[in-house]
C-alpha cells in the first residue's frame, strides 16, 4: 500500500471515530458506562494517550531500536491504561478535546516525514502504528455507537 493511501485509510477510521461522538452534549460526553466505567471523555483521553505513545516510540522503531515492554514498565497494558486513565480523570472535557485534536495533528504531521517503505508492507513501525491508531479507533467507535443506541 502506498503511503498516501495508507494515510487516507487512517484518516477515514479517525473520521468515523470522531463522527461517533460529535453530536453528543457535554453531559453525555461525561456520562460513565460507555466502555466499562469509562465515559466518552475517558475514551477520548485514552485514544490520545495511545497516539502520544506512538509519537514517543515510532521514532525509536525507525532507528531499529527496541521499545520498552509495558509489562516491565507498568505491569501490563491494562495497568498502563488504568494509570493513564486516572492521570487524565482531572482534565476538563475541553482539555481532553484539545489534547485529542492536538495529538492527532502531531501524529499526522509526523507520519508525513516517515519514509514511504514503512507503509508499503507490514513492518514493526506499521504494526505499532496500527495498535495505537487505525486498528484502535474502530473498537472505540463501535463502543460509543452501541452505547448511543442503548441510551436512545
N, C-alpha and C positions, 0 to 999 in steps of 0.2 A: 504494500500500500504506500502510495506517495505521501510525503509529509503533509501537504496541504489538505489532501483528502482525510487523512488521519485527524488533523486539527478540526476540520469541519465536522467530522463524526463526534469528536469530543464535545464540540460546542453544541451539537444537537442534543446530546444527553444532558448537557448543562442547561440548555433552554427548557427542556422538559422538566427538569428538577425545579427550576425557577417558576415555571408555569404551575406546578403543583401547589404552590403556596401564595402566589402573587395576590390573589383576591381575598385572602383571609384578613380579618380585622386584627388589630393588635391584641385584643382579648383572646381570640382564637389562637394566635401565634404563641401565646404563653401558657395555653391550657395543657396540662400534663396528660399522658396516656396515648400519645400518638405512636410511639415506638417504645414499648415498655412504659417506664415512667417519664420518658422524655417528651417535651413539647416540641413544636416545630422550631421554636427558637433554639432549643438544645440541639436539634438536628443540624440547623444551620451552623452553629458553633462547632459541632463535630465535623462537618464536612470541611469547614475552613481549616480546622486543625490538621486534617489529613492532607489538604493541599499545602499547608505550611510544611508538613513532613516531607512532601515531595520536593519542595523548594530547598529544604535542608539536605536531602540525601541524593537527589538525582545528580547533582554535580559530582558527588563522591563516586557514584556508579560510573559516570562518564570517564572519570580518571582511572577506572579499573580497580578501585579500592573496595574493600568490604564495608558494609554498613553495620552498625551495631545491632544486636538482636534485642527485640523488645522483651523477650523472656529474661535476658540478663539485666537490662536497664530498669524494667518496671514490674517484672513478674508475669509478663504476657501482654497480649493485645487488649484483652478485656480490662486488665488492671490499668493499662495506659489510657484506654477510653474513659474509665471511671475517674481517673486522676484529672484528665484534661476537662472532662465534663464538670467536675467540681470547681476547677480553676475558672471556667467560663461562666459559672452559675451567676456570679455577681455582676456580669456585664448587662447593660440595658439592651433592650431589643434593638434600638437604633445602633448601638455599638456593634452588636452582632451582625446586623445587616451591612454596616460599613466594612467591617472586617471581612465578611464573606466576599463582597464585591472587590475590595482591595486585594485580597489574597488571590482571588481568581484572576484578576487582571495581571498581577505579578507573575502568576504561573503561565498564563498565555504569552506574556512578553518574553519570559524565559524560554519557552518552547520554540519561539521564533529563532532563537540563537543556536538551537541544537542541530547538529548535523543530520542531514536527510537519512543517512544509513541507519540511524536509530529508530526510524519509523517504518522502514521497508519490511523488516521481518521481526519475529519475536526475539527480543533482546532483554537483558536484565533491566535496562532502562525502561523499556516499554512495559515490561511486567510490573515494575514498581509504579510507574505512572498509572497503569490500569487499576491497580489495587486502590490507589489514592484518589482516583478521579472517575474516569468514564465507566469503570465496572462498579464503582461505589455509588455514584449518583442514582442509578436506576433503583437500587434497593431502597433508598430513602424516598425517592419519588413515589414508588409503589406504596410504601408505608403511609405516606401523607395522603395519597389518593384514597386508599382504603379507609383511613380514619375519617376523611371528609365524607365518604359515602355513608359510613355508620353514624356520623354525627348529624347528618342532614335530616 
